[in-house]
Amino acid sequence: MTGLPLIIAFIIAIVAMILLISKLKVHPFLAIMGISLVLAILAGIPLTQIPGVIGSGFSGTFTSIGIVIILGAFIGSVLEKTGAALKLADMVIRLVGEKNPQLAIELMGWVVSIPVFCDSGFVILNPIRKALVKRTGVSSVAMTVCLSCGLYIAHVFIPPTPGPIAAAQTLGVGDSLLLVIGLGVLCSIFPLIAGLIYAKAIGKKIKSADEKADNGEVVKTYEELKAEYGQLPSGLNALAPLIVPILLMGTSSVVAMAKGTGAIADFFTFLGTPIMALAVGTVLAIVQLFLAGKKEHFYNLTNETLKTVGPILFVTAAGGVLGKVISSSDMVNFIKENATVLQTMGIFFPFLLSAILKSAQGSSTVAITTTAGIVAPLLPVLGFATPVEISLVVMAIGAGAMTVSHANDSYFWVVTNFGEMKPEEGYKTQTLMTLVIGIAAMVEIFILSLIF
């Protein structure tokens, strides 16, 4: 199957998958894997190749994010066990005030995600989110959506995140990276505001598992929770497992942009990979655990972390299988061949193309890089010539690459599971939020295109 029938089959498959998960209560892992297999057959992938495609999609997800999730979750467990998360929550509250916890966590996510992938960033910052919920009593769902929103916006807009860098280089503005960074910051304003408003609104309608009164959990006040830890870690000690990995990844990105060579550059590149950076953070977390006099919890914390992230990893890997099936089909080629139909849309063309690819295969980075490759030869036809205009095209591609996050996106499952929400609640929060901020971003980009 190729062409328009394949697009229709994909749409039906996504609808069927959502219905299986939300209405028929089929486990997401089984639903996604089953839909992926059916879609692979309908797409005409040779039967002898389908097992390899499924295996590649499954293992590829573990390769890219599996260890990162495990290490990040372990760091989070230690931060909670030692009281460091509560210390960080206190620091954030002092900075922005007790009346603005949603804005605080959103801006924290936005800053952290500039050098760090949003998946990793959410895992790293989730303990702070939970502590802030305890500290302020605000909606856990609103805080989850705000954190996800801030992380996602920087992830698609601001170098040194790989997607925007790749798009800038492909479109010929790699030498104007400072301009791309500046526009990325500027284009973050509308979606940050829209995301904050949506988070506060949806937080009044949906409650996560940790908020529901009938879950049997005795909710303690922040002061009672704090008293259980006695002496909290120092601010520097609490920050170290989080900030050191971020600094290492940021330094690696700077080295890459500067095209550094030699042993020192190689050393920082090595330490700056997400796996190694979080490994360093894990070591610092273990040191923190021992300094807090809780070394006897080391084994159990590790064991509980693995139990917690197991379901997340397998559902995420299933989403990777669906993405691999799509990329192995003829869908992307069909979109490329018919791209001229959308050329009259101007700045909206790269946005829509990126949004289609994002929704189809799940990865924002893949959507950004693929769209940039398609759009690059069309820039003269679309009327984009100056560095500012082309940089705005990079932004439009980024806006499309977060529209929308659903079941085939690993980030969807990270946010939904760590936010303690059911999949159907994830569609109402994470998926709709990414639609809101994607449209808000595109509105701002369109306005800027009229000005510049």
C-alpha positions as a LaTeX table, in Angstrom:
\begin{tabular}{lrrr}
\hline
Residue & $x$ (\AA) & $y$ (\AA) & $z$ (\AA) \\
\hline
Met1 & 0.00 & 0.00 & 0.00 \\
Thr2 & 1.30 & 3.43 & $-0.93$ \\
Gly3 & 0.12 & 7.00 & $-1.42$ \\
Leu4 & $-3.13$ & 8.32 & $-0.04$ \\
Pro5 & $-4.50$ & 4.88 & 1.01 \\
Leu6 & $-1.45$ & 4.49 & 3.26 \\
Ile7 & $-2.11$ & 7.89 & 4.86 \\
Ile8 & $-5.73$ & 6.86 & 5.46 \\
Ala9 & $-4.61$ & 3.51 & 6.90 \\
Phe10 & $-2.24$ & 5.32 & 9.26 \\
Ile11 & $-5.00$ & 7.65 & 10.48 \\
Ile12 & $-7.32$ & 4.68 & 11.08 \\
Ala13 & $-4.51$ & 2.85 & 12.89 \\
Ile14 & $-3.90$ & 5.80 & 15.25 \\
Val15 & $-7.63$ & 6.10 & 16.00 \\
Ala16 & $-7.88$ & 2.34 & 16.59 \\
Met17 & $-4.86$ & 2.43 & 18.91 \\
Ile18 & $-6.31$ & 5.26 & 20.97 \\
Leu19 & $-9.65$ & 3.45 & 21.25 \\
Leu20 & $-7.97$ & 0.19 & 22.29 \\
Ile21 & $-6.05$ & 1.94 & 25.05 \\
Ser22 & $-8.65$ & 4.40 & 26.34 \\
Lys23 & $-11.96$ & 2.63 & 25.74 \\
Leu24 & $-11.24$ & $-1.09$ & 25.68 \\
Lys25 & $-8.54$ & $-0.81$ & 28.37 \\
Val26 & $-6.00$ & $-2.84$ & 26.40 \\
His27 & $-2.52$ & $-2.38$ & 27.85 \\
Pro28 & $-0.63$ & 0.26 & 25.81 \\
Phe29 & 2.23 & $-2.15$ & 25.12 \\
Leu30 & $-0.04$ & $-4.74$ & 23.52 \\
Ala31 & $-2.15$ & $-2.12$ & 21.70 \\
Ile32 & 0.81 & $-0.36$ & 20.13 \\
Met33 & 2.63 & $-3.54$ & 19.21 \\
Gly34 & $-0.52$ & $-5.02$ & 17.67 \\
Ile35 & $-1.34$ & $-1.90$ & 15.66 \\
Ser36 & 2.28 & $-1.68$ & 14.52 \\
Leu37 & 2.18 & $-5.24$ & 13.19 \\
Val38 & $-1.13$ & $-4.69$ & 11.34 \\
Leu39 & 0.10 & $-1.40$ & 9.89 \\
Ala40 & 3.35 & $-3.01$ & 8.75 \\
Ile41 & 1.39 & $-5.64$ & 6.84 \\
Leu42 & $-0.99$ & $-3.06$ & 5.32 \\
Ala43 & 1.94 & $-0.83$ & 4.35 \\
Gly44 & 3.34 & $-3.62$ & 2.21 \\
Ile45 & 6.55 & $-4.20$ & 4.15 \\
Pro46 & 7.74 & $-7.69$ & 3.07 \\
Leu47 & 6.71 & $-10.29$ & 5.63 \\
Thr48 & 10.27 & $-11.52$ & 5.97 \\
Gln49 & 11.42 & $-7.99$ & 6.90 \\
Ile50 & 8.71 & $-7.17$ & 9.45 \\
Pro51 & 10.37 & $-9.02$ & 12.39 \\
Gly52 & 13.57 & $-7.09$ & 11.72 \\
Val53 & 11.71 & $-3.76$ & 11.56 \\
Ile54 & 9.95 & $-4.52$ & 14.85 \\
Gly55 & 13.16 & $-5.62$ & 16.52 \\
Ser56 & 15.03 & $-2.58$ & 15.26 \\
Gly57 & 12.36 & $-0.17$ & 16.48 \\
Phe58 & 12.20 & $-1.86$ & 19.87 \\
Ser59 & 15.94 & $-2.06$ & 20.48 \\
Gly60 & 16.57 & 1.39 & 19.03 \\
Thr61 & 14.44 & 2.96 & 21.73 \\
Phe62 & 16.38 & 1.23 & 24.48 \\
Thr63 & 19.63 & 2.32 & 22.83 \\
Ser64 & 18.62 & 5.97 & 22.70 \\
Ile65 & 16.81 & 6.52 & 25.99 \\
Gly66 & 16.61 & 3.31 & 28.07 \\
Ile67 & 19.71 & 3.79 & 30.24 \\
Val68 & 19.03 & 7.52 & 30.49 \\
Ile69 & 15.59 & 6.88 & 31.98 \\
Ile70 & 16.97 & 4.35 & 34.48 \\
Leu71 & 19.80 & 6.60 & 35.66 \\
Gly72 & 17.60 & 9.69 & 35.77 \\
Ala73 & 14.93 & 7.88 & 37.75 \\
Phe74 & 17.56 & 6.63 & 40.22 \\
Ile75 & 18.83 & 10.18 & 40.74 \\
Gly76 & 15.26 & 11.25 & 41.36 \\
Ser77 & 14.77 & 8.46 & 43.90 \\
Val78 & 17.85 & 9.56 & 45.82 \\
Leu79 & 16.76 & 13.21 & 45.75 \\
Glu80 & 13.45 & 12.18 & 47.27 \\
Lys81 & 14.99 & 9.82 & 49.85 \\
Thr82 & 17.54 & 12.32 & 51.14 \\
Gly83 & 15.21 & 15.33 & 51.14 \\
Ala84 & 17.25 & 17.06 & 48.45 \\
Ala85 & 14.13 & 17.47 & 46.29 \\
Leu86 & 12.47 & 19.38 & 49.12 \\
Lys87 & 15.55 & 21.58 & 49.45 \\
Leu88 & 15.44 & 22.37 & 45.74 \\
Ala89 & 11.74 & 23.14 & 46.00 \\
Asp90 & 12.50 & 25.63 & 48.78 \\
Met91 & 15.14 & 27.28 & 46.58 \\
Val92 & 12.75 & 27.62 & 43.65 \\
Ile93 & 9.99 & 29.04 & 45.84 \\
Arg94 & 12.37 & 31.64 & 47.24 \\
Leu95 & 13.29 & 32.65 & 43.70 \\
Val96 & 9.83 & 33.11 & 42.17 \\
Gly97 & 7.55 & 33.23 & 45.21 \\
Glu98 & 4.97 & 30.79 & 46.53 \\
Lys99 & 2.26 & 32.16 & 44.24 \\
Asn100 & 3.98 & 31.07 & 41.00 \\
Pro101 & 4.95 & 27.37 & 41.26 \\
Gln102 & 3.57 & 26.51 & 37.81 \\
Leu103 & 5.59 & 29.27 & 36.17 \\
Ala104 & 8.64 & 28.24 & 38.18 \\
Ile105 & 8.60 & 24.61 & 37.01 \\
Glu106 & 7.82 & 25.64 & 33.43 \\
Leu107 & 10.79 & 28.00 & 33.27 \\
Met108 & 13.02 & 25.43 & 34.96 \\
Gly109 & 12.08 & 22.93 & 32.26 \\
Trp110 & 12.63 & 25.48 & 29.51 \\
Val111 & 16.15 & 26.28 & 30.72 \\
Val112 & 17.15 & 22.66 & 31.39 \\
Ser113 & 15.96 & 21.44 & 27.99 \\
Ile114 & 18.26 & 23.78 & 26.06 \\
Pro115 & 21.20 & 21.36 & 26.44 \\
Val116 & 19.22 & 18.28 & 27.53 \\
Phe117 & 16.67 & 16.13 & 25.66 \\
Cys118 & 13.17 & 16.74 & 27.01 \\
Asp119 & 12.76 & 13.06 & 27.98 \\
Ser120 & 15.84 & 13.19 & 30.19 \\
Gly121 & 14.94 & 16.62 & 31.49 \\
Phe122 & 11.52 & 15.50 & 32.68 \\
Val123 & 12.98 & 12.53 & 34.52 \\
Ile124 & 15.60 & 14.76 & 36.14 \\
Leu125 & 13.18 & 17.49 & 37.23 \\
Asn126 & 10.21 & 15.31 & 38.19 \\
Pro127 & 11.28 & 15.00 & 41.86 \\
Ile128 & 11.32 & 18.80 & 42.09 \\
Arg129 & 7.86 & 18.93 & 40.51 \\
Lys130 & 6.52 & 16.47 & 43.08 \\
Ala131 & 8.15 & 18.35 & 45.95 \\
Leu132 & 6.69 & 21.64 & 44.72 \\
Val133 & 3.25 & 20.04 & 44.59 \\
Lys134 & 3.69 & 19.02 & 48.24 \\
Arg135 & 5.14 & 22.42 & 49.11 \\
Thr136 & 2.41 & 24.55 & 47.55 \\
Gly137 & $-0.65$ & 22.29 & 47.27 \\
Val138 & $-1.23$ & 23.16 & 43.59 \\
Ser139 & $-2.56$ & 20.69 & 41.02 \\
Ser140 & $-0.12$ & 17.88 & 40.26 \\
Val141 & $-1.50$ & 17.67 & 36.70 \\
Ala142 & $-0.97$ & 21.40 & 36.13 \\
Met143 & 2.61 & 21.08 & 37.34 \\
Thr144 & 3.20 & 18.05 & 35.10 \\
Val145 & 1.86 & 19.89 & 32.04 \\
Cys146 & 3.89 & 23.02 & 32.84 \\
Leu147 & 7.10 & 21.03 & 33.22 \\
Ser148 & 6.45 & 19.11 & 30.00 \\
Cys149 & 5.60 & 22.33 & 28.17 \\
Gly150 & 8.76 & 24.18 & 29.19 \\
Leu151 & 10.96 & 21.23 & 28.32 \\
Tyr152 & 9.32 & 20.66 & 24.94 \\
Ile153 & 9.53 & 24.28 & 23.76 \\
Ala154 & 13.28 & 24.61 & 24.29 \\
His155 & 13.79 & 21.11 & 22.86 \\
Val156 & 12.49 & 22.09 & 19.42 \\
Phe157 & 13.52 & 25.75 & 19.27 \\
Ile158 & 16.86 & 26.47 & 20.90 \\
Pro159 & 20.32 & 25.13 & 19.98 \\
Pro160 & 22.41 & 23.33 & 21.18 \\
Thr161 & 19.54 & 20.82 & 21.15 \\
Pro162 & 20.40 & 18.59 & 18.14 \\
Gly163 & 17.18 & 19.15 & 16.15 \\
Pro164 & 17.40 & 22.93 & 15.72 \\
Ile165 & 21.14 & 22.72 & 15.06 \\
Ala166 & 20.64 & 20.13 & 12.31 \\
Ala167 & 17.82 & 22.14 & 10.74 \\
Ala168 & 19.88 & 25.35 & 10.81 \\
Gln169 & 22.82 & 23.65 & 9.11 \\
Thr170 & 20.63 & 21.91 & 6.51 \\
Leu171 & 18.87 & 25.15 & 5.61 \\
Gly172 & 22.12 & 27.09 & 5.34 \\
Val173 & 22.07 & 29.23 & 8.50 \\
Gly174 & 24.49 & 27.13 & 10.52 \\
Asp175 & 26.90 & 30.07 & 10.62 \\
Ser176 & 24.13 & 32.26 & 12.09 \\
Leu177 & 23.50 & 30.03 & 15.08 \\
Leu178 & 23.36 & 32.97 & 17.49 \\
Leu179 & 20.47 & 34.36 & 15.42 \\
Val180 & 18.71 & 30.98 & 15.58 \\
Ile181 & 19.20 & 30.87 & 19.36 \\
Gly182 & 17.86 & 34.41 & 19.72 \\
Leu183 & 14.79 & 33.67 & 17.62 \\
Gly184 & 14.30 & 30.42 & 19.53 \\
Val185 & 14.15 & 32.37 & 22.78 \\
Leu186 & 11.82 & 34.95 & 21.22 \\
Cys187 & 9.51 & 32.33 & 19.68 \\
Ser188 & 9.19 & 30.64 & 23.07 \\
Ile189 & 7.13 & 33.49 & 24.53 \\
Phe190 & 3.68 & 32.72 & 23.07 \\
Pro191 & 3.83 & 28.95 & 23.64 \\
Leu192 & 5.12 & 29.39 & 27.21 \\
Ile193 & 2.19 & 31.66 & 27.99 \\
Ala194 & $-0.33$ & 29.43 & 26.20 \\
Gly195 & 1.04 & 26.32 & 27.90 \\
Leu196 & 0.83 & 27.93 & 31.34 \\
Ile197 & $-2.78$ & 28.99 & 30.77 \\
Tyr198 & $-3.77$ & 25.55 & 29.46 \\
Ala199 & $-1.99$ & 23.76 & 32.31 \\
Lys200 & $-3.86$ & 25.76 & 34.94 \\
Ala201 & $-7.17$ & 25.13 & 33.17 \\
Ile202 & $-6.73$ & 21.37 & 32.65 \\
Gly203 & $-5.38$ & 20.97 & 36.18 \\
Lys204 & $-8.82$ & 21.93 & 37.50 \\
Lys205 & $-10.51$ & 19.16 & 35.48 \\
Ile206 & $-8.15$ & 16.19 & 35.77 \\
Lys207 & $-6.53$ & 14.65 & 38.82 \\
Ser208 & $-3.53$ & 12.33 & 38.72 \\
Ala209 & $-3.32$ & 9.13 & 40.76 \\
Asp210 & $-1.36$ & 10.84 & 43.53 \\
Glu211 & $-4.07$ & 13.50 & 43.93 \\
Lys212 & $-7.18$ & 11.33 & 44.11 \\
Ala213 & $-8.67$ & 11.11 & 47.56 \\
Asp214 & $-9.65$ & 7.47 & 47.20 \\
Asn215 & $-6.18$ & 6.11 & 46.59 \\
Gly216 & $-5.66$ & 5.42 & 50.29 \\
Glu217 & $-2.63$ & 7.69 & 50.58 \\
Val218 & $-2.35$ & 9.94 & 53.61 \\
Val219 & $-1.38$ & 13.33 & 52.27 \\
Lys220 & 1.12 & 15.07 & 54.53 \\
Thr221 & 1.79 & 18.78 & 54.68 \\
Tyr222 & 5.10 & 20.09 & 53.40 \\
Glu223 & 6.24 & 20.85 & 56.93 \\
Glu224 & 5.44 & 17.30 & 58.12 \\
Leu225 & 7.26 & 15.87 & 55.12 \\
Lys226 & 10.27 & 18.08 & 55.74 \\
Ala227 & 10.43 & 17.16 & 59.43 \\
Glu228 & 10.80 & 13.48 & 58.54 \\
Tyr229 & 14.19 & 14.16 & 56.94 \\
Gly230 & 15.63 & 16.16 & 59.81 \\
Gln231 & 18.54 & 18.13 & 58.42 \\
Leu232 & 18.12 & 18.69 & 54.67 \\
Pro233 & 21.18 & 18.65 & 52.36 \\
Ser234 & 22.86 & 21.92 & 51.49 \\
Gly235 & 21.75 & 23.71 & 48.34 \\
Leu236 & 24.98 & 22.85 & 46.52 \\
Asn237 & 24.78 & 19.20 & 47.57 \\
Ala238 & 21.15 & 19.00 & 46.48 \\
Leu239 & 21.87 & 20.62 & 43.11 \\
Ala240 & 24.97 & 18.61 & 42.22 \\
Pro241 & 23.32 & 15.42 & 40.84 \\
Leu242 & 21.12 & 17.60 & 38.60 \\
Ile243 & 23.28 & 20.53 & 37.60 \\
Val244 & 26.52 & 18.64 & 36.92 \\
Pro245 & 24.95 & 16.42 & 34.18 \\
Ile246 & 23.35 & 19.52 & 32.65 \\
Leu247 & 26.66 & 21.39 & 32.68 \\
Leu248 & 28.46 & 18.40 & 31.15 \\
Met249 & 25.91 & 18.11 & 28.34 \\
Gly250 & 26.01 & 21.85 & 27.76 \\
Thr251 & 29.82 & 21.86 & 27.65 \\
Ser252 & 29.76 & 18.99 & 25.14 \\
Ser253 & 27.36 & 20.96 & 22.95 \\
Val254 & 29.62 & 24.03 & 23.08 \\
Val255 & 32.61 & 21.89 & 22.12 \\
Ala256 & 30.61 & 20.46 & 19.21 \\
Met257 & 29.54 & 23.91 & 18.00 \\
Ala258 & 33.13 & 25.15 & 18.27 \\
Lys259 & 34.26 & 22.04 & 16.37 \\
Gly260 & 36.89 & 21.36 & 19.00 \\
Thr261 & 39.44 & 18.60 & 18.52 \\
Gly262 & 42.04 & 16.86 & 20.64 \\
Ala263 & 42.05 & 14.90 & 23.87 \\
Ile264 & 40.30 & 17.56 & 25.96 \\
Ala265 & 37.52 & 17.99 & 23.42 \\
Asp266 & 37.09 & 14.22 & 23.21 \\
Phe267 & 36.97 & 14.00 & 27.00 \\
Phe268 & 34.17 & 16.56 & 27.32 \\
Thr269 & 32.32 & 15.03 & 24.38 \\
Phe270 & 32.49 & 11.66 & 26.13 \\
Leu271 & 31.27 & 13.04 & 29.46 \\
Gly272 & 28.61 & 15.13 & 27.72 \\
Thr273 & 26.70 & 12.24 & 26.19 \\
Pro274 & 23.41 & 11.83 & 28.12 \\
Ile275 & 24.33 & 8.37 & 29.37 \\
Met276 & 27.74 & 9.39 & 30.74 \\
Ala277 & 26.52 & 12.74 & 32.09 \\
Leu278 & 23.73 & 11.04 & 34.02 \\
Ala279 & 26.19 & 8.37 & 35.15 \\
Val280 & 28.23 & 11.16 & 36.76 \\
Gly281 & 25.01 & 12.49 & 38.30 \\
Thr282 & 24.26 & 9.01 & 39.60 \\
Val283 & 27.66 & 8.82 & 41.31 \\
Leu284 & 27.02 & 12.21 & 42.93 \\
Ala285 & 23.59 & 11.01 & 44.03 \\
Ile286 & 25.12 & 7.92 & 45.64 \\
Val287 & 27.61 & 10.15 & 47.46 \\
Gln288 & 24.66 & 12.27 & 48.65 \\
Leu289 & 22.89 & 9.14 & 49.89 \\
Phe290 & 25.95 & 8.07 & 51.90 \\
Leu291 & 26.48 & 11.57 & 53.30 \\
Ala292 & 22.87 & 11.55 & 54.49 \\
Gly293 & 23.59 & 8.36 & 56.41 \\
Lys294 & 21.18 & 6.29 & 54.33 \\
Lys295 & 23.56 & 3.92 & 52.59 \\
Glu296 & 21.47 & 0.96 & 53.79 \\
His297 & 18.76 & 2.07 & 51.33 \\
Phe298 & 21.10 & 1.86 & 48.32 \\
Tyr299 & 20.11 & $-1.64$ & 47.17 \\
Asn300 & 16.38 & $-1.20$ & 47.71 \\
Leu301 & 16.38 & 2.19 & 45.98 \\
Thr302 & 18.04 & 0.64 & 42.95 \\
Asn303 & 15.61 & $-2.27$ & 42.93 \\
Glu304 & 12.53 & $-0.04$ & 43.29 \\
Thr305 & 13.79 & 2.26 & 40.54 \\
Leu306 & 14.08 & $-0.64$ & 38.11 \\
Lys307 & 10.55 & $-1.79$ & 39.00 \\
Thr308 & 9.21 & 1.72 & 38.43 \\
Val309 & 10.82 & 2.38 & 35.06 \\
Gly310 & 10.25 & $-1.11$ & 33.63 \\
Pro311 & 6.71 & $-0.48$ & 32.35 \\
Ile312 & 7.73 & 2.93 & 31.03 \\
Leu313 & 10.63 & 1.44 & 29.08 \\
Phe314 & 8.57 & $-1.29$ & 27.44 \\
Val315 & 5.71 & 0.98 & 26.42 \\
Thr316 & 8.22 & 3.52 & 25.13 \\
Ala317 & 9.94 & 0.80 & 23.11 \\
Ala318 & 6.57 & $-0.21$ & 21.64 \\
Gly319 & 6.13 & 3.39 & 20.50 \\
Gly320 & 9.54 & 3.11 & 18.86 \\
Val321 & 8.29 & 0.07 & 16.93 \\
Leu322 & 5.37 & 2.08 & 15.54 \\
Gly323 & 7.72 & 4.87 & 14.48 \\
Lys324 & 10.04 & 2.39 & 12.77 \\
Val325 & 7.13 & 0.83 & 10.86 \\
Ile326 & 6.11 & 4.27 & 9.59 \\
Ser327 & 9.65 & 5.21 & 8.54 \\
Ser328 & 10.03 & 1.85 & 6.78 \\
Ser329 & 6.84 & 2.39 & 4.78 \\
Asp330 & 6.32 & 4.63 & 1.75 \\
Met331 & 4.64 & 7.41 & 3.74 \\
Val332 & 7.61 & 9.78 & 3.94 \\
Asn333 & 8.32 & 9.38 & 0.20 \\
Phe334 & 4.68 & 10.15 & $-0.59$ \\
Ile335 & 4.86 & 13.36 & 1.44 \\
Lys336 & 8.07 & 14.40 & $-0.35$ \\
Glu337 & 6.62 & 13.73 & $-3.79$ \\
Asn338 & 3.52 & 15.81 & $-3.08$ \\
Ala339 & 5.21 & 18.65 & $-1.20$ \\
Thr340 & 4.64 & 21.15 & $-4.05$ \\
Val341 & 0.91 & 21.08 & $-3.34$ \\
Leu342 & 1.60 & 22.82 & $-0.02$ \\
Gln343 & 4.11 & 25.40 & $-1.28$ \\
Thr344 & 1.47 & 28.14 & $-1.54$ \\
Met345 & 1.17 & 28.06 & 2.24 \\
Gly346 & 4.45 & 29.94 & 2.75 \\
Ile347 & 5.74 & 29.84 & 6.35 \\
Phe348 & 2.88 & 27.46 & 7.22 \\
Phe349 & 4.22 & 24.84 & 4.78 \\
Pro350 & 7.24 & 23.72 & 6.89 \\
Phe351 & 5.05 & 23.82 & 10.01 \\
Leu352 & 2.39 & 21.54 & 8.53 \\
Leu353 & 4.92 & 19.18 & 6.97 \\
Ser354 & 6.82 & 18.84 & 10.23 \\
Ala355 & 3.56 & 18.33 & 12.15 \\
Ile356 & 2.52 & 15.52 & 9.78 \\
Leu357 & 5.87 & 13.78 & 10.18 \\
Lys358 & 5.88 & 14.31 & 13.94 \\
Ser359 & 2.40 & 12.84 & 14.37 \\
Ala360 & 3.26 & 9.98 & 12.02 \\
Gln361 & 6.49 & 8.69 & 13.50 \\
Gly362 & 6.75 & 10.20 & 16.99 \\
Ser363 & 10.24 & 11.69 & 17.14 \\
Ser364 & 10.50 & 15.48 & 17.15 \\
Thr365 & 14.17 & 15.36 & 16.16 \\
Val366 & 13.41 & 13.08 & 13.20 \\
Ala367 & 10.54 & 15.37 & 12.17 \\
Ile368 & 12.81 & 18.42 & 12.32 \\
Thr369 & 15.71 & 16.91 & 10.39 \\
Thr370 & 13.49 & 15.24 & 7.78 \\
Thr371 & 11.43 & 18.37 & 7.19 \\
Ala372 & 14.56 & 20.49 & 6.89 \\
Gly373 & 15.88 & 18.16 & 4.21 \\
Ile374 & 12.62 & 18.41 & 2.25 \\
Val375 & 12.28 & 22.19 & 2.62 \\
Ala376 & 15.92 & 23.13 & 1.88 \\
Pro377 & 15.68 & 22.93 & $-1.95$ \\
Leu378 & 12.29 & 24.67 & $-1.86$ \\
Leu379 & 13.44 & 27.79 & 0.02 \\
Pro380 & 13.75 & 29.96 & $-3.14$ \\
Val381 & 10.31 & 28.83 & $-4.33$ \\
Leu382 & 8.80 & 29.58 & $-0.92$ \\
Gly383 & 10.41 & 33.03 & $-0.97$ \\
Phe384 & 12.79 & 32.66 & 1.97 \\
Ala385 & 16.24 & 34.10 & 1.27 \\
Thr386 & 17.66 & 36.16 & 4.17 \\
Pro387 & 19.17 & 34.58 & 7.30 \\
Val388 & 16.28 & 35.92 & 9.41 \\
Glu389 & 13.65 & 34.46 & 7.08 \\
Ile390 & 15.38 & 31.09 & 6.93 \\
Ser391 & 15.83 & 31.08 & 10.71 \\
Leu392 & 12.09 & 31.61 & 11.03 \\
Val393 & 11.63 & 28.55 & 8.82 \\
Val394 & 13.74 & 26.64 & 11.38 \\
Met395 & 11.33 & 27.89 & 14.06 \\
Ala396 & 8.26 & 26.88 & 12.02 \\
Ile397 & 9.71 & 23.40 & 11.61 \\
Gly398 & 10.30 & 23.24 & 15.37 \\
Ala399 & 6.73 & 24.34 & 16.09 \\
Gly400 & 5.43 & 21.56 & 13.85 \\
Ala401 & 7.74 & 19.05 & 15.52 \\
Met402 & 5.83 & 19.35 & 18.81 \\
Thr403 & 2.39 & 19.09 & 17.17 \\
Val404 & 1.37 & 16.64 & 18.52 \\
Ser405 & 2.86 & 14.26 & 21.08 \\
His406 & 0.83 & 11.07 & 21.35 \\
Ala407 & 1.22 & 7.31 & 21.83 \\
Asn408 & 4.07 & 6.81 & 19.36 \\
Asp409 & 6.20 & 9.43 & 21.10 \\
Ser410 & 8.46 & 8.31 & 23.95 \\
Tyr411 & 7.98 & 11.69 & 25.61 \\
Phe412 & 4.23 & 11.07 & 25.84 \\
Trp413 & 4.82 & 7.96 & 27.93 \\
Val414 & 7.50 & 9.56 & 30.08 \\
Val415 & 5.19 & 12.47 & 30.95 \\
Thr416 & 2.10 & 10.28 & 31.40 \\
Asn417 & 3.78 & 7.67 & 33.59 \\
Phe418 & 5.94 & 9.93 & 35.72 \\
Gly419 & 2.98 & 12.32 & 36.02 \\
Glu420 & 0.92 & 9.36 & 37.33 \\
Met421 & $-1.82$ & 9.72 & 34.72 \\
Lys422 & $-3.73$ & 7.15 & 32.68 \\
Pro423 & $-3.20$ & 7.11 & 28.89 \\
Glu424 & $-6.59$ & 8.68 & 28.21 \\
Glu425 & $-5.64$ & 11.47 & 30.63 \\
Gly426 & $-2.37$ & 11.82 & 28.74 \\
Tyr427 & $-4.32$ & 12.58 & 25.55 \\
Lys428 & $-6.23$ & 15.35 & 27.34 \\
Thr429 & $-3.11$ & 16.81 & 28.93 \\
Gln430 & 0.11 & 16.09 & 27.03 \\
Thr431 & $-1.39$ & 15.65 & 23.55 \\
Leu432 & $-3.75$ & 18.64 & 23.68 \\
Met433 & $-1.09$ & 20.78 & 25.37 \\
Thr434 & 1.34 & 20.15 & 22.51 \\
Leu435 & $-1.41$ & 21.10 & 20.06 \\
Val436 & $-2.05$ & 24.35 & 21.96 \\
Ile437 & 1.61 & 25.36 & 22.21 \\
Gly438 & 2.33 & 24.31 & 18.62 \\
Ile439 & $-0.43$ & 26.57 & 17.32 \\
Ala440 & 0.56 & 29.39 & 19.69 \\
Ala441 & 4.15 & 29.15 & 18.51 \\
Met442 & 3.08 & 29.21 & 14.87 \\
Val443 & 0.93 & 32.30 & 15.45 \\
Glu444 & 3.96 & 34.10 & 16.90 \\
Ile445 & 6.21 & 32.90 & 14.07 \\
Phe446 & 3.69 & 34.13 & 11.48 \\
Ile447 & 3.55 & 37.56 & 13.15 \\
Leu448 & 7.35 & 37.74 & 13.21 \\
Ser449 & 7.47 & 36.75 & 9.51 \\
Leu450 & 5.28 & 39.77 & 8.72 \\
Ile451 & 7.63 & 42.03 & 10.68 \\
Phe452 & 10.93 & 40.66 & 9.41 \\
\hline
\end{tabular}
